[in-house]
Every structure is written in C-alpha cells, then in structure tokens.
Amino acid sequence: MTRFRLDLGYRGTDFHGWAKQPGLRTVQGSLEDGLARVTGTEVATVVAGRTDAGVHARRQVVHIDVDEAGLAKLIGRSGRSPEQALLTRLRGVLTVDGSDDLVIHAVTEVPADFDARFSALWRSYQYRLADHRSFLDPLLTAMTPRHKGELDAEAMAEAAHEARGLHDFLPFCKPRDGATTIRTLHDLDVARDQDAVITIDLRADAFCHHMVRALVGGLIRVGSGAWPVTRPAELLAEADAGITATGPMHVTPAHGLVLTGVGYPDPADYAARAAQTMARRDLG
C-alpha cells in the first residue's frame, strides 16, 4: 500500500457534512466516489477533522492508502508520477458533473505513519458574523450569518482572551460517550475586518462536537450584553473543577464557519504525535 496526503477544500453549502450518509451528498462520499473511479477500487479516507452540514473548508487534510493494482490503473501509460496522476485525474472526475465546490489543492506521497487525524498538532477555524455596523458583501452572504443589532466586539475579544488554554470545554461541547472534552485552545481572537464584519479565529489541538460554534455563541452573548465579559472563563473554571455539567448552548449557524488549516509536525515525529493524540487528555 502507498499512502497519500490529499490537501483539499470545499464550499459546504450543498453538502450534508463530511461523513458519508445514505442517499445524501457529502464531502466524504463525493471524494471516495471519485477515488474509486480513478483507481478502480474502493479507497477509504481518513480526515483531519469532520465538519458538520453547511461548514466550509479552505484547507482540509485527508490520507488514503492505494494498493498496487489501484496505482497501476491510476498511472496507466501516462508516465506521470502517482502524485501527478492522482491530482490530475481526481480533479477531472470531481468536476465532470459541473460542480465546483470540492477542490483538490495538492497530493503528496507520505510515510505510512502519517495519520491525517492523529498526527495533527492543531486545527484552525474562522467564524464570520455581521451585525448592524457591518457592510454585508452580497458575494459572501453564504458564509456570513447576520446578528440583529450591534455587538461589542471589544468585550467579545476580552472574553475570548480569558478562555484560552487547557480546559474542560464541556460547557461548550456536545459530549460523546467515552470521549473527553478536555482540549487546549491555543488561540481565540475577535476583531472587525475592513468591512466591520466580526471575525473570530480559533486554533486548538482538537475541537469537540459543536465546540467552535458554541464558543462563538457564548461570545455573542457577551457582545450583546446578555453575559458579563467574565462568564465564558467562569464556566470553564467550573468545568475544570468538576462542579458543572453541560447545559443549554447557543450554537451559531453552520454556514459562518470555515476550517482554515491543519498543522503537522516534522515527518520524523508523525508516529509520536499520533500516539500522544490517541492518549486520553487530562488537565494535568
């Protein structure tokens, strides 16, 4: 088997999320259908981070394994390298039906110990949000939810700063059975761009289910005056101390969220990072 890293992006508007679902168009389903067409065999994908329905990705990462027969069919008589053949042919089959919302940026052969999910050091996201101060670009409405009234972006930025670090993010996660909600939030920054649209940039070692959109929802409560600036940090401190449980979250619309990047260590550290990631996190 030969392992490849695929760097790709997608506009999530017309996809029912990343994961395959019977009878629904998903990113994984479309990608694996394309891979089957160019290799002549089923090829399973492993993704850096699953995205919900409507969420976009500028830079997502996937790894696949292709056997010798698949490589032979892929290359054919072209004389191209496996990477060139996979990139060119996969781009071709993904656009044959006229769709342009799934783009393959690059294909790279990688060592067998590279794991798109477990070898990752961090994932980064951006959330865009317009309020009454914002100029709403009609070309970007598909990825910019609107908030009624005006938000205090400075208060949101202050609250965001206090939420960084290693915490139990249970107040801002939909927990899964047997999974931890402890994460390290490296960056959480709030600003207004040149159109006064509020941008919220996040980077963490990993994100639990709904974590990004729930954190944004909490910051919106701060910006609207419904919560004091200290409330998000207080909720995290209570969770860290084990004295709180998950409660009703304000989860913002999916279409404002974009996966902007995934970071990896040097190739020599792929296996060690994967082992570290698979170990259960704790607050120690």
Order of alpha helices (4+ residues) and beta strands (2+ residues): beta-alpha-beta-beta-alpha-alpha-beta-beta-alpha-beta-beta-beta-alpha-alpha-beta-alpha
